[in-house]
């Protein structure tokens, strides 16, 4: 009971925590008793307590000098066996058993405590069989050590040496190690060699006798060898050897396990040997029915093994052959069990055609109606798998009906993890509009059965969660954005609660973040930032499974770039700074690097532009092949500087481009230059800080590099000359405009407008303002001449008149003919009205006539 268990734990705790040297005889007896009790718990907790009690007894004896403590070899052996019976990882079992045996040996040499015996070394051999590691050399070394110690009477007494000598269990343990190696015919052969060695020892007066267990272990070795029909035949040969020896050796008697192992070996053959395998399995069964075996009550295992061979073979009429086996069982007073029915069901649906599935359904109904048999989810899963793999147009509907039937029957027939995974996977491959919704419902049912109903077989795993998450990521439904985040939260909760079948990884988080990034809302942006924070915290805690990578940050930046560009720039800057300073090589691909630079290019911070340049030059100097530098990416560096119309930005961008151009001219053809877009961006901080001459010099250089400037290059310069008060903006604008006219055949309206606007921003002496106004009208007249003007052109020339004229009378003289021309062309737009707002009453009679505004694109 629970109370008894608490009492036991309490007493064990008392014994373990009692002061050294203070254990009474009663407590010592309790410690010895508890050591045996916990060793039989068959779990890791019991093994740990068992070992702690052993160490406490040793400490009491040698540190506490308590002469009442006696530790026999069997106490060490019990501890090692406790670990062998635990549910711990194989490598941990090996480590613990090796440690206990090492202590046992060392303590014998140090304190002349009880020495190890053959049981001790047999325990270690058994431990090696539980690990996938190759420990063949260690196993062989143990046998050599045992033989050596058994003859070393200088170290061991005659009695102790004799108890270390290998026995039949030693050889069986060695053979069992080799039998536990899967798909390794060399190990199977070594197991058989040891059997022959054991046979030789049996014929001498060694006290060692081979037995049925020895043969059964080697049979298992050949069955596990992966040798196909050859391995199965070798297993059968051993069986036949036992049949010959059984009259002479009472210890060598074939059992039901012998026959079932030999028969089962034929279930692991290649498809081309299936017919032969079925024939041999049935003939072995025929032979068995004519024999007396000591454990005939277990004969079901032999029929089940034969049924398994038939079911896996795919031979024609396999289900009929298994039904025949079921009739034979009844003649032998044996009752077909679940394994037999399962094999028959598997054989029925093996073909996957309509008739096969029909037979499978009939067999399942027969299993349901059988009074002494309760079908399990495993039986239903065989049919479910066949239905989903069939070519039927209704397979998905049939599968859903079958799962519903499982839920209706209840009990052990309820859908388990495999059932849910199959139906969810099938839905993920379908194109039905409600597939994602159904998959979510199945996952919820799975969680409800596991969490609320305590149905352990429905334990959700990573496959189910990831399948649903991927479906939601592809879904076009609006609700998918909310549900995908909730599904990830449920997955996180399962991992936190100790579900070892659920393992979160970077890919899962990236899929969810990628989905949320498709909808640029503030809510989704907050969710993404929370997920990123979770990933970063998990990585910092030492996780290697969940580490944000370049794909993570690419999706985060795409979303934040639309919602909060400055935060996107901050994230990009942090990532690149970490990548540039880290000793570890942080992966960055071409798309990711472009996205990082793009985020920085949208920032208005000078520091982010510097980071963009540093990152570009870092990639240039590195030997990375995961990032291919492109002109488009280079453009983003200069665009980042263009957002800062400061002298620092102008100097930095000119320095950056000068370095690239210098290396390119020196013959470094790997140097990547920006396109005209990138150069256009560089013109902005130059012109905005009165370095228009440098911009024009740079323009000359790019022409020499065969980069043909377009209207955008000049418009960038002209636009940069406006927006802030200047004394010589008009002169520079005129210079740029004239250069533009020389280089381009057609000057777009936007260029005329930008040049006029630059003039309008001039502020200084009356002479300078008058000069700016003259330049503005000169450009305006050229626009009229080339018929390249619009409502904004008129609005800007009126703006220039308003800003650069000394009084309203002077303004009226200039504006009136311009306005009349504007009205005549139907180009009176919002800007025209706004710029001459306090003069409007003198020129505009009430409501604007429609004729005046009909061609204005910016009209109200």
MARFI-137567 format. One record per residue (C-alpha): residue in one letter; y, x, z. Coordinates in pm, whole numbers, padded with zeros to 5 digits, always signed. Example, Ala and Ser with C-alpha at 12.3 -4.5 7.8 and 13.67 -1.06 7.14 Angstrom:
2
a-00450+01230+00780;s-00106+01367+00714;
//
This chain:
860
x+00000+00000+00000;x+00365+00098-00024;x+00387+00139+00354;x+00083+00367+00360;x+00231+00577+00078;x+00561+00611+00265;x+00372+00711+00579;x+00175+00972+00384;x+00491+01120+00231;x+00658+01123+00570;x+00370+01313+00729;x+00353+01561+00439;x+00727+01618+00474;x+00682+01681+00847;x+00408+01937+00784;x+00610+02116+00513;x+00929+02134+00721;x+00776+02226+01059;x+00883+02566+01191;x+00657+02848+01074;x+00396+02934+01339;x+00431+02594+01511;x+00163+02390+01330;x-00094+02245+01567;x-00465+02234+01487;x-00423+01862+01410;x-00138+01932+01167;x-00338+02211+01003;x-00626+01969+00952;x-00382+01712+00811;x-00237+01971+00570;x-00587+02055+00443;x-00669+01687+00408;x-00341+01605+00231;x-00397+01896-00006;x-00717+01730-00126;x-00559+01382-00137;x-00256+01482-00348;x-00477+01680-00588;x-00636+01350-00691;x-00312+01176-00778;x-00357+01303-01133;x+00014+01355-01190;x+00271+01631-01168;x+00411+01508-00838;x+00069+01536-00675;x+00016+01885-00819;x+00353+02002-00685;x+00283+01869-00333;x-00068+02014-00342;x+00068+02359-00423;x+00344+02328-00160;x+00084+02248+00106;x-00123+02551+00003;x+00180+02778+00030;x+00272+02624+00365;x-00076+02703+00501;x-00054+03060+00370;x+00291+03104+00528;x+00161+02965+00858;x-00129+03208+00856;x+00040+03533+00756;x+00407+03483+00848;x+00345+03264+01151;x+00031+03458+01252;x-00150+03132+01323;x-00516+03233+01345;x-00626+02869+01332;x-00544+02858+00959;x-00832+02941+00728;x-00780+02920+00351;x-01100+02913+00148;x-01115+02976-00225;x-01176+02607-00288;x-00822+02530-00163;x-00676+02745-00442;x-00922+02591-00686;x-00820+02240-00580;x-00454+02328-00653;x-00535+02469-00995;x-00748+02167-01076;x-00462+01939-00962;x-00239+02095-01226;x-00514+02060-01488;x-00538+01689-01410;x-00161+01635-01401;x+00043+01480-01681;x+00263+01787-01710;x+00338+01974-02031;x+00056+02204-02142;x+00265+02519-02116;x+00377+02426-01766;x+00017+02371-01660;x-00076+02715-01793;x+00218+02877-01614;x+00137+02714-01279;x-00238+02782-01290;x-00180+03145-01395;x+00064+03181-01105;x-00176+03034-00846;x-00467+03252-00963;x-00247+03562-00966;x-00142+03490-00606;x-00504+03434-00511;x-00607+03773-00653;x-00308+03955-00504;x-00360+03805-00162;x-00722+03911-00164;x-00621+04268-00241;x-00332+04260+00012;x-00483+04061+00299;x-00856+04052+00221;x-00813+03677+00204;x-01081+03470+00030;x-01141+03611-00322;x-01139+03408-00642;x-01473+03279-00771;x-01599+03163-01110;x-01452+02816-01044;x-01108+02979-01015;x-01137+03148-01353;x-01292+02839-01509;x-00982+02644-01399;x-00761+02889-01585;x-00970+02855-01901;x-00938+02477-01875;x-00560+02515-01840;x-00541+02711-02167;x-00721+02426-02346;x-00431+02194-02255;x-00168+02402-02434;x-00108+02431-02808;x-00035+02802-02769;x-00291+03046-02909;x-00453+03187-02594;x-00784+03301-02744;x-00727+03662-02637;x-00651+03554-02282;x-00963+03336-02267;x-01182+03621-02389;x-01012+03857-02142;x-01101+03621-01854;x-01469+03642-01944;x-01448+04022-01954;x-01268+04029-01618;x-01531+03800-01459;x-01814+04022-01583;x-01629+04331-01462;x-01556+04190-01114;x-01913+04062-01084;x-02039+04422-01100;x-01758+04585-00896;x-01909+04610-00547;x-01643+04863-00448;x-01376+04593-00451;x-01584+04286-00378;x-01875+04226-00146;x-02208+04154-00309;x-02177+03787-00220;x-01817+03761-00352;x-01909+03946-00671;x-02202+03714-00735;x-01974+03411-00696;x-01738+03552-00961;x-02019+03594-01213;x-01980+03362-01517;x-02191+03045-01509;x-02265+02773-01765;x-01936+02602-01673;x-01755+02924-01767;x-01907+02918-02115;x-01846+02544-02146;x-01481+02598-02048;x-01448+02871-02310;x-01609+02654-02575;x-01386+02365-02472;x-01079+02584-02527;x-01193+02655-02884;x-01286+02288-02934;x-00930+02189-02839;x-00789+02388-03132;x-00724+02135-03412;x-00783+02212-03780;x-00918+02561-03711;x-01268+02628-03840;x-01258+02984-03700;x-01224+02843-03348;x-01513+02604-03415;x-01728+02895-03530;x-01636+03094-03216;x-01739+02793-03003;x-02076+02786-03179;x-02114+03163-03133;x-02060+03115-02761;x-02323+02839-02762;x-02574+03081-02919;x-02475+03342-02659;x-02532+03083-02386;x-02869+02999-02542;x-02968+03364-02522;x-02870+03379-02154;x-03074+03065-02088;x-03387+03240-02208;x-03346+03515-01950;x-03355+03494-01574;x-02976+03472-01553;x-02942+03145-01368;x-02738+03011-01660;x-02863+02712-01853;x-02710+02544-02155;x-02702+02166-02138;x-02600+01855-02330;x-02238+01917-02236;x-02249+02256-02408;x-02371+02105-02734;x-02130+01811-02714;x-01835+02049-02676;x-01932+02243-02988;x-01988+01916-03173;x-01630+01827-03081;x-01515+02167-03204;x-01659+02107-03551;x-01529+01750-03553;x-01178+01883-03479;x-01205+02181-03713;x-01042+02019-04014;x-01339+02137-04218;x-01395+01800-04383;x-01751+01732-04499;x-01850+02092-04415;x-01738+02052-04054;x-01917+01717-04026;x-02240+01865-04159;x-02215+02153-03912;x-02179+01897-03633;x-02485+01711-03761;x-02685+02036-03774;x-02611+02089-03405;x-02727+01736-03332;x-03052+01806-03511;x-03093+02128-03314;x-03061+01923-02994;x-03326+01680-03119;x-03564+01972-03166;x-03489+02125-02826;x-03495+01807-02618;x-03874+01813-02563;x-03865+02171-02434;x-03533+02165-02248;x-03474+01881-02006;x-03105+01976-01985;x-03057+01936-02362;x-03079+01564-02424;x-02871+01395-02697;x-02652+01122-02550;x-02446+00845-02699;x-02150+01089-02685;x-02355+01336-02892;x-02423+01084-03165;x-02076+00929-03159;x-01912+01275-03189;x-02138+01374-03480;x-02080+01041-03655;x-01706+01050-03594;x-01686+01392-03761;x-01757+01211-04090;x-01436+01007-04049;x-01233+01323-04121;x-01357+01404-04471;x-01168+01419-04802;x-01156+01097-05010;x-01401+01232-05265;x-01661+01277-04988;x-01612+00929-04838;x-01924+00774-04988;x-02140+01062-04863;x-01978+01036-04520;x-02057+00663-04493;x-02416+00723-04598;x-02463+01000-04340;x-02301+00795-04062;x-02529+00497-04124;x-02839+00722-04147;x-02750+00883-03813;x-02714+00536-03667;x-03055+00442-03809;x-03201+00749-03642;x-03032+00666-03313;x-03179+00315-03307;x-03528+00468-03317;x-03466+00700-03024;x-03446+00669-02651;x-03122+00808-02514;x-03048+00841-02143;x-02718+00647-02157;x-02807+00362-02390;x-02553+00141-02216;x-02283+00344-02398;x-02437+00294-02741;x-02132+00089-02846;x-01944+00416-02896;x-02187+00514-03171;x-02150+00187-03360;x-01773+00211-03320;x-01776+00565-03459;x-01976+00451-03763;x-01740+00156-03814;x-01445+00397-03798;x-01605+00615-04069;x-01653+00311-04293;x-01303+00175-04230;x-01136+00506-04314;x-01353+00567-04622;x-01222+00282-04836;x-01563+00238-05000;x-01629-00096-05171;x-01743-00379-04942;x-01647-00173-04635;x-01573-00485-04430;x-01918-00626-04515;x-02077-00300-04403;x-01901-00321-04068;x-02001-00687-04027;x-02358-00569-04083;x-02309-00314-03805;x-02191-00592-03574;x-02514-00785-03643;x-02719-00472-03576;x-02538-00430-03244;x-02639-00779-03139;x-03001-00697-03222;x-02971-00401-02984;x-02834-00632-02711;x-02491-00474-02754;x-02172-00678-02781;x-01909-00583-03046;x-01591-00481-02869;x-01227-00443-02964;x-01278-00112-03142;x-01544-00265-03367;x-01324-00561-03454;x-01033-00326-03515;x-01237-00116-03758;x-01353-00431-03938;x-00993-00549-03964;x-00882-00210-04093;x-01158-00212-04355;x-01070-00566-04462;x-00708-00482-04546;x-00773-00130-04678;x-00741-00238-05044;x-00396-00385-04980;x-00449-00659-05239;x-00419-01034-05187;x-00791-01079-05118;x-00794-00791-04871;x-00501-00931-04673;x-00664-01275-04681;x-00983-01125-04535;x-00773-00946-04274;x-00606-01270-04167;x-00944-01439-04138;x-01080-01153-03930;x-00775-01164-03702;x-00816-01538-03653;x-01182-01477-03566;x-01072-01217-03310;x-00824-01464-03160;x-01091-01734-03134;x-01352-01497-02983;x-01383-01611-02617;x-01469-01271-02466;x-01213-01078-02666;x-00834-01069-02647;x-00659-00917-02951;x-00386-00664-02886;x-00075-00563-03073;x-00275-00277-03228;x-00494-00532-03409;x-00196-00724-03539;x-00025-00400-03644;x-00310-00318-03881;x-00252-00645-04066;x+00127-00612-04037;x+00116-00266-04195;x-00104-00391-04481;x+00123-00689-04550;x+00437-00472-04561;x+00269-00224-04797;x+00147-00498-05032;x+00316-00597-05356;x+00360-00959-05257;x+00703-01114-05313;x+00665-01285-04975;x+00558-00980-04779;x+00869-00972-04563;x+00846-01342-04481;x+00473-01306-04404;x+00545-01010-04180;x+00809-01204-03989;x+00564-01493-03946;x+00302-01255-03808;x+00547-01101-03559;x+00645-01452-03449;x+00276-01531-03395;x+00240-01217-03181;x+00533-01327-02967;x+00385-01676-02934;x+00041-01551-02823;x+00207-01325-02568;x+00032-01092-02329;x-00100-00771-02478;x-00061-00920-02826;x+00318-00915-02805;x+00488-00687-03058;x+00495-00325-02945;x+00708-00032-03056;x+00503+00016-03374;x+00535-00356-03463;x+00911-00357-03421;x+00952-00027-03604;x+00753-00154-03902;x+00946-00479-03939;x+01284-00313-03882;x+01199-00041-04134;x+01094-00304-04388;x+01421-00491-04337;x+01615-00167-04391;x+01452-00133-04734;x+01516-00493-04836;x+01826-00626-05008;x+01832-00967-04840;x+02182-01057-04715;x+02069-01122-04357;x+01849-00811-04322;x+02088-00626-04089;x+02131-00933-03869;x+01754-00979-03838;x+01703-00609-03763;x+01958-00632-03481;x+01776-00938-03342;x+01442-00753-03346;x+01596-00455-03166;x+01739-00690-02904;x+01396-00850-02861;x+01247-00503-02823;x+01499-00413-02550;x+01452-00747-02376;x+01072-00708-02362;x+01101-00353-02235;x+01390-00388-01990;x+01367-00746-01866;x+00994-00820-01900;x+00869-00471-01811;x+00652-00456-02126;x+00610-00080-02163;x+00443-00100-02503;x+00772-00224-02653;x+00959+00089-02544;x+01235+00140-02802;x+01258+00479-02967;x+01506+00677-03174;x+01355+00550-03499;x+01430+00184-03418;x+01786+00255-03305;x+01866+00485-03597;x+01717+00243-03849;x+01939-00040-03723;x+02244+00185-03698;x+02199+00301-04058;x+02166-00059-04174;x+02485-00155-03992;x+02661+00144-04146;x+02576+00006-04492;x+02653-00356-04404;x+02952-00529-04562;x+02978-00781-04278;x+03288-00753-04063;x+03087-00798-03742;x+02892-00479-03818;x+03181-00262-03691;x+03149-00408-03342;x+02768-00426-03336;x+02711-00068-03452;x+02914+00062-03159;x+02725-00164-02916;x+02394-00047-03059;x+02490+00314-02998;x+02592+00224-02642;x+02249+00066-02585;x+02086+00381-02721;x+02294+00596-02485;x+02192+00372-02193;x+01823+00411-02277;x+01854+00789-02281;x+02044+00786-01951;x+01776+00567-01792;x+01508+00822-01875;x+01352+00680-02193;x+01212+01003-02339;x+01145+00827-02671;x+01519+00794-02732;x+01690+01118-02826;x+02050+01103-02939;x+02165+01358-03191;x+02470+01455-03391;x+02358+01262-03699;x+02343+00932-03508;x+02696+00975-03374;x+02820+01080-03719;x+02680+00765-03880;x+02857+00543-03626;x+03184+00736-03649;x+03161+00731-04029;x+03121+00353-04025;x+03415+00297-03789;x+03627+00531-04000;x+03595+00289-04294;x+03819+00038-04115;x+04147+00202-04016;x+04240-00003-03710;x+04382+00113-03378;x+04077-00032-03201;x+03835+00167-03417;x+04048+00478-03376;x+04017+00448-02997;x+03640+00398-03022;x+03604+00703-03245;x+03805+00921-03010;x+03589+00805-02719;x+03272+00891-02913;x+03415+01232-03005;x+03496+01297-02639;x+03138+01203-02545;x+02996+01442-02806;x+03222+01727-02695;x+03132+01670-02327;x+02761+01660-02408;x+02788+01982-02606;x+02979+02151-02324;x+02700+02055-02081;x+02460+02268-02284;x+02313+02016-02528;x+02211+02144-02869;x+02114+01799-03000;x+02460+01643-02974;x+02724+01885-03099;x+03019+01759-03305;x+03013+01927-03645;x+03239+01939-03947;x+03110+01599-04064;x+03208+01451-03727;x+03560+01588-03749;x+03594+01497-04116;x+03531+01129-04039;x+03750+01136-03728;x+04037+01288-03926;x+04002+01039-04210;x+04050+00755-03963;x+04317+00917-03746;x+04504+01030-04056;x+04561+00664-04141;x+04631+00542-03788;x+04795+00838-03615;x+04863+01133-03846;x+05008+01347-03568;x+04694+01311-03357;x+04485+01393-03664;x+04685+01713-03707;x+04634+01801-03341;x+04255+01755-03372;x+04245+01962-03692;x+04453+02239-03536;x+04228+02251-03229;x+03912+02267-03440;x+04040+02540-03670;x+04180+02745-03383;x+03839+02729-03211;x+03657+02818-03532;x+03884+03116-03600;x+03857+03254-03246;x+03490+03186-03178;x+03230+03460-03190;x+02980+03203-03315;x+02988+03099-03679;x+03109+02740-03682;x+03002+02563-03999;x+03279+02435-04226;x+03209+02302-04573;x+03445+02254-04867;x+03513+01885-04798;x+03560+01951-04427;x+03804+02236-04484;x+04006+02024-04725;x+04014+01737-04472;x+04131+01970-04195;x+04412+02106-04412;x+04502+01757-04527;x+04547+01647-04166;x+04772+01947-04097;x+04972+01880-04414;x+05077+01541-04279;x+05219+01681-03959;x+05587+01737-03899;x+05521+02029-03664;x+05592+02379-03785;x+05304+02512-03570;x+05055+02303-03769;x+05180+02451-04095;x+05128+02799-03950;x+04773+02700-03849;x+04708+02580-04203;x+04819+02917-04343;x+04618+03112-04085;x+04309+02907-04162;x+04348+02966-04535;x+04385+03341-04489;x+04092+03345-04241;x+03864+03186-04499;x+03996+03421-04767;x+03903+03727-04561;x+03568+03599-04437;x+03235+03625-04614;x+03168+03253-04580;x+02995+03089-04874;x+03006+02739-04725;x+03373+02698-04816;x+03493+02723-05175;x+03871+02770-05185;x+04045+02553-05440;x+04398+02523-05571;x+04410+02168-05438;x+04338+02296-05087;x+04602+02566-05129;x+04852+02295-05215;x+04802+02149-04869;x+04929+02467-04702;x+05261+02451-04885;x+05280+02075-04832;x+05245+02138-04457;x+05550+02366-04473;x+05741+02113-04685;x+05744+01872-04387;x+05964+02121-04200;x+06303+02165-04369;x+06387+02466-04153;x+06469+02826-04226;x+06143+02929-04054;x+05941+02706-04283;x+06128+02832-04592;x+06064+03196-04498;x+05695+03133-04416;x+05613+02940-04730;x+05786+03199-04949;x+05596+03474-04769;x+05266+03291-04817;x+05321+03239-05190;x+05461+03588-05245;x+05145+03738-05094;x+04917+03527-05313;x+05119+03603-05628;x+05131+03976-05550;x+04753+03998-05509;x+04695+03791-05820;x+04927+04015-06026;x+04750+04323-05889;x+04431+04205-06057;x+04259+04020-05772;x+04129+03734-05982;x+03954+03582-05678;x+04294+03495-05540;x+04346+03120-05557;x+04697+02999-05641;x+04830+02649-05581;x+04892+02414-05868;x+05240+02300-05971;x+05209+02037-05693;x+05182+02311-05433;x+05474+02505-05578;x+05678+02183-05588;x+05616+02140-05215;x+05738+02496-05152;x+06068+02419-05326;x+06154+02159-05062;x+06215+02382-04756;x+06379+02644-04980;x+06631+02403-05130;x+06685+02224-04799;x+06798+02550-04638;x+07041+02665-04910;x+06783+02890-05076;x+06791+02713-05409;x+06828+03046-05590;x+06497+03156-05433;x+06342+02832-05550;x+06465+02892-05905;x+06336+03250-05892;x+05998+03118-05781;x+06014+02869-06068;x+06061+03158-06308;x+05760+03339-06160;x+05525+03044-06195;x+05626+03012-06559;x+05526+03376-06604;x+05190+03287-06447;x+05144+03027-06722;x+05188+02743-06477;x+05401+02492-06664;x+05640+02310-06429;x+05676+01937-06471;x+05948+01690-06374;x+05803+01672-06021;x+05894+02037-05959;x+06260+01974-06033;x+06271+01641-05856;x+06135+01814-05541;x+06428+02058-05554;x+06684+01789-05621;x+06548+01559-05350;x+06557+01842-05096;x+06929+01894-05165;x+07003+01545-05036;x+06948+01390-04696;x+07176+01628-04506;x+07543+01723-04529;x+07613+02033-04737;x+07907+02202-04906;x+07736+02325-05220;x+07458+02072-05276;x+07620+01941-05591;x+07658+02288-05745;x+07290+02363-05676;x+07188+02023-05805;x+07383+02083-06125;x+07216+02423-06164;x+06869+02282-06114;x+06945+01989-06343;x+07063+02214-06623;x+06748+02427-06589;x+06543+02113-06606;x+06711+02002-06927;x+06636+02341-07079;x+06269+02328-06982;x+06181+01964-07045;x+06228+01745-07347;x+06265+01425-07149;x+06436+01397-06812;x+06311+01096-06615;x+06541+00851-06446;x+06419+00971-06104;x+06560+01319-06177;x+06903+01179-06272;x+06899+00972-05954;x+06799+01268-05734;x+07075+01487-05883;x+07343+01219-05831;x+07217+01161-05474;x+07247+01534-05397;x+07612+01519-05505;x+07673+01218-05281;x+07572+01418-04970;x+07836+01691-05019;x+08077+01725-04729;x+08356+01979-04692;x+08695+02051-04847;x+08866+01798-05075;x+08826+02045-05360;x+08453+02068-05299;x+08412+01693-05272;x+08614+01639-05593;x+08393+01894-05771;x+08083+01715-05644;x+08217+01383-05776;x+08285+01537-06117;x+07927+01670-06132;x+07792+01331-06027;x+07982+01154-06309;x+07877+01422-06558;x+07511+01358-06474;x+07570+00982-06475;x+07717+00998-06823;x+07416+01202-06944;x+07189+00938-06799;x+07375+00670-06993;x+07366+00880-07307;x+06988+00926-07280;x+06941+00563-07174;x+06761+00687-06862;x+06913+00483-06580;x+06833+00184-06362;x+06986-00018-06078;x+06934+00273-05836;x+07134+00504-06068;x+07432+00270-06044;x+07382+00236-05669;x+07385+00617-05626;x+07696+00680-05840;x+07877+00408-05642;x+07750+00579-05323;x+07899+00909-05448;x+08231+00738-05517;x+08235+00578-05174;x+08152+00904-04993;x+08360+01146-05196;x+08682+00947-05260;x+08971+00973-05013;x+09072+00604-04991;x+08985+00251-05107;x+09235+00251-05392;x+09084+00567-05537;x+08739+00422-05485;x+08830+00099-05663;x+08961+00286-05964;x+08633+00473-05995;x+08395+00195-05898;x+08540-00097-06092;x+08445+00024-06443;x+08108+00141-06311;x+08041-00196-06150;x+08147-00389-06460;x+07907-00179-06667;x+07636-00235-06408;x+07687-00613-06414;x+07691-00616-06792;x+07349-00447-06794;x+07210-00686-06532;x+07149-00402-06289;x+07332-00517-05978;x+07066-00459-05716;x+07044-00430-05339;x+07167-00072-05331;x+07478-00151-05535;x+07566-00435-05297;x+07494-00222-04989;x+07703+00079-05100;x+08015-00122-05188;x+07976-00374-04905;x+08341-00371-04784;x+08477-00372-05139;x+08245-00644-05261;x+08495-00929-05209;x+08736-00763-05450;x+08475-00733-05729;x+08206-00996-05662;x+08318-01362-05687;x+08095-01536-05431;x+07734-01562-05528;x+07608-01304-05777;x+07551-01453-06122;x+07187-01424-06231;x+07293-01235-06543;x+07422-00954-06325;x+07090-00899-06145;x+06827-00990-06403;x+06718-00629-06477;x+06752-00485-06124;x+06418-00377-05977;x+06562-00352-05625;x+06723-00697-05615;x+06680-00909-05305;
//
